[in-house]
Amino acid sequence: MRSSRLLSVVVILLASVAVLCCAPVRAGDEWLPITLEELKMTSEPKAPGAPAIILYRQIDRDDSDARTPHEYNYVRTKILTEEGRKYADVEIPFFKENENIVSVRARTIRPDGAIVNFDGKVYEKEIVKARGVKFLAKTFTLSDVQPGSIIEYHYTVDFKEYYVFNSHWTLSEELFTKLGKYTLKPYAQFALQWTWPNGLPEGTAPPAQQNDARGNFIRMEARDIPAFQVEDDMPPANAMKYMVDFIYADGDLEKDPEKFWKKRGKKLYDQTEGFVGKRKAMEEAVAQIVSPNDPPQTKLQKIYAKTQSIKNTSYQIERSEQEQKRSKEKEVGNVEEVLKRGYGDGDQITWLFLGLARAAGFEASPVIMSTREDHFFRKNLMNGRDLHTNIVQVKLDGKEMYLDPGAAFTPFGMLPWTETETPGLKLDKDGGTWVTPPCPDSSASKIVRKAVMKLNKEGTLEGKLTVTFSGLEAAWRRAKERNQDEVHKKKMLEDYVQEMVPVGINVELTSKPDWASSSPDFVAEYTLEVPGWVSGAGRRALMPMGLFSAPEKHVYEHSTRVHPLYFQFAHQKLDDIQIELPPGWQVSSLPQPVTQDAKLVVYISKAENKNGALHLERHLTVDLISLDQKYYPTLRNFYQLVKNADEQQIVLQPMVVSSRN
């Protein structure tokens, strides 16, 4: 009875605060009041079937003191189903080089209103390693979470000094958000503009500037923000999410994009030429790198190889004691210093290549690039930080080519996929002109899988497999694994084969591939065993056509599509499989050859019987970078045909019975 009366008192108290407006809580406050409506909620009509929803989201960014920029975050989530309990495992991502997560507080409110404060440990978990930056997350797990519970937490992001240029609000979350409130207290020394490149949620008024007793703020409130849906092969999330970006400018704001980029281009040109302008030192260096009688392409390749051999600090994560001492050295001022020190970051190495190429007599121009792994560049947003990497345009035999030796492991003649099919500003004294480096076609980036196998009488395949990754397929694997040990690298390559075969296998890497170079090809050799690949059916045995077909087996299974389709680069997969049959076995029938030609995607498969051995070929070509979602049904149908072709059966006759018997 006492617990029943206590619960009644709790409900009355909750009802009494339900009429209060949920005004934003500030750092230092503990929690917003929980309303009776929030406790009783069992579903959200605007997010049918959702396992959980965000009841309230708050972001308060403060750039007003550039020495201590910070951001306060508050999240309240309602758990609606058993599946929704997974949101009790919280991850707060951050870039360790630029920010840290502090003052984490969390609690669970049970359906009966009882409160369980979080008193566990907050862990730090590494998520991604990318170009020398650790991408981490603070993680923790809330207890006593069940359908009907509310979980909430708040924390502060402390940014490094003067990290005010990266201000933004991210509105779209994995879950539907019922109410979001956002503020920014800007840095007063710079002019400020704000944009929402992907639009705003329906019914949301744009951010507005307000002044009150506490100072100048940009504020916005949004309701009923749809959950952000993640799909396979979709554009970068930041190119699709509702976001508000804040762009600071040193000086007056420029309204005309053409004038903005001309001014920006002139400034960047002067900086680049000042860094590269060591002609005599570059000529002396080139004389040691190339021979006078070398053809032009050979000269350029030698210069490219020389610059790529310089230690690239952009691709290091762990800093040795010696490297920490180097960090105290005077900042590199020009390409001559990069050459003398024997190390530099990726941008400096690329500009060294520019200086050496010019000294060798090539017409070469600096290009400041956008990239497309995080979002898509838009000139009209006039965000100077969107051009944040560099490449070189060189004239070779009258043709333009683009090179970036500062991108480790990238073969000569290619660019990383992030720097293709995206605008860059080719710099000159007048401000520059726009260029778009093309993405190579599918023939430049292949995965060739050659297998020489034997089939035993029990239906098991055994033999050797050689996989050759070429072009961008080779480069991104080398870059991804650059800081891993040999055990991790071996596992990564063995896992690749495990994922290719649609049944359980035994595989072991038998070679040590060349991880360190920028050669176009990257070759891995394996021993491979596929138990039970051939199954019996009466007096026949059946063998599927698609030995390496697992990635295509479950692709695009959903009947509808929300986002456009987006691929990093065009590519090909080529399979060449030879299978020796057991003595006395014969091929009873082979599937008909299949060709599915949808122009930008092509599939070919065929099987041949050659003197008691099978020869299987399978080619899949994807010459796509992006595709509007309205074409999704066509692409989905194509892959259904691929799946059907891969599942065709070769019919084998296990033993030939002689007529005498």
Secondary structure as GFF3:
##gff-version 3
##sequence-region A 1 661
A	DSSP	alpha_helix	2	17	.	.	.	ID=ss1
A	DSSP	alpha_helix	36	40	.	.	.	ID=ss2
A	DSSP	beta_strand	52	62	.	.	.	ID=ss3
A	DSSP	beta_strand	70	79	.	.	.	ID=ss4
A	DSSP	three_ten_helix	83	88	.	.	.	ID=ss5
A	DSSP	beta_strand	89	95	.	.	.	ID=ss6
A	DSSP	beta_strand	99	109	.	.	.	ID=ss7
A	DSSP	beta_strand	115	117	.	.	.	ID=ss8
A	DSSP	beta_strand	123	130	.	.	.	ID=ss9
A	DSSP	beta_strand	133	141	.	.	.	ID=ss10
A	DSSP	beta_strand	150	159	.	.	.	ID=ss11
A	DSSP	beta_strand	168	170	.	.	.	ID=ss12
A	DSSP	beta_strand	177	185	.	.	.	ID=ss13
A	DSSP	beta_strand	191	195	.	.	.	ID=ss14
A	DSSP	beta_strand	208	212	.	.	.	ID=ss15
A	DSSP	beta_strand	215	225	.	.	.	ID=ss16
A	DSSP	three_ten_helix	237	239	.	.	.	ID=ss17
A	DSSP	beta_strand	243	249	.	.	.	ID=ss18
A	DSSP	alpha_helix	257	276	.	.	.	ID=ss19
A	DSSP	alpha_helix	279	289	.	.	.	ID=ss20
A	DSSP	alpha_helix	296	308	.	.	.	ID=ss21
A	DSSP	beta_strand	311	312	.	.	.	ID=ss22
A	DSSP	three_ten_helix	313	315	.	.	.	ID=ss23
A	DSSP	alpha_helix	321	326	.	.	.	ID=ss24
A	DSSP	alpha_helix	335	341	.	.	.	ID=ss25
A	DSSP	beta_strand	343	344	.	.	.	ID=ss26
A	DSSP	alpha_helix	346	359	.	.	.	ID=ss27
A	DSSP	beta_strand	364	369	.	.	.	ID=ss28
A	DSSP	three_ten_helix	379	381	.	.	.	ID=ss29
A	DSSP	three_ten_helix	384	386	.	.	.	ID=ss30
A	DSSP	beta_strand	389	396	.	.	.	ID=ss31
A	DSSP	beta_strand	399	403	.	.	.	ID=ss32
A	DSSP	three_ten_helix	417	419	.	.	.	ID=ss33
A	DSSP	beta_strand	424	426	.	.	.	ID=ss34
A	DSSP	beta_strand	433	435	.	.	.	ID=ss35
A	DSSP	three_ten_helix	442	444	.	.	.	ID=ss36
A	DSSP	beta_strand	446	455	.	.	.	ID=ss37
A	DSSP	beta_strand	461	470	.	.	.	ID=ss38
A	DSSP	alpha_helix	472	480	.	.	.	ID=ss39
A	DSSP	alpha_helix	486	500	.	.	.	ID=ss40
A	DSSP	beta_strand	506	509	.	.	.	ID=ss41
A	DSSP	beta_strand	521	530	.	.	.	ID=ss42
A	DSSP	beta_strand	535	537	.	.	.	ID=ss43
A	DSSP	beta_strand	540	544	.	.	.	ID=ss44
A	DSSP	alpha_helix	550	553	.	.	.	ID=ss45
A	DSSP	beta_strand	565	566	.	.	.	ID=ss46
A	DSSP	beta_strand	571	580	.	.	.	ID=ss47
A	DSSP	beta_strand	586	589	.	.	.	ID=ss48
A	DSSP	beta_strand	594	597	.	.	.	ID=ss49
A	DSSP	beta_strand	601	610	.	.	.	ID=ss50
A	DSSP	beta_strand	613	622	.	.	.	ID=ss51
A	DSSP	beta_strand	626	627	.	.	.	ID=ss52
A	DSSP	three_ten_helix	629	631	.	.	.	ID=ss53
A	DSSP	alpha_helix	632	646	.	.	.	ID=ss54
A	DSSP	beta_strand	649	653	.	.	.	ID=ss55
###
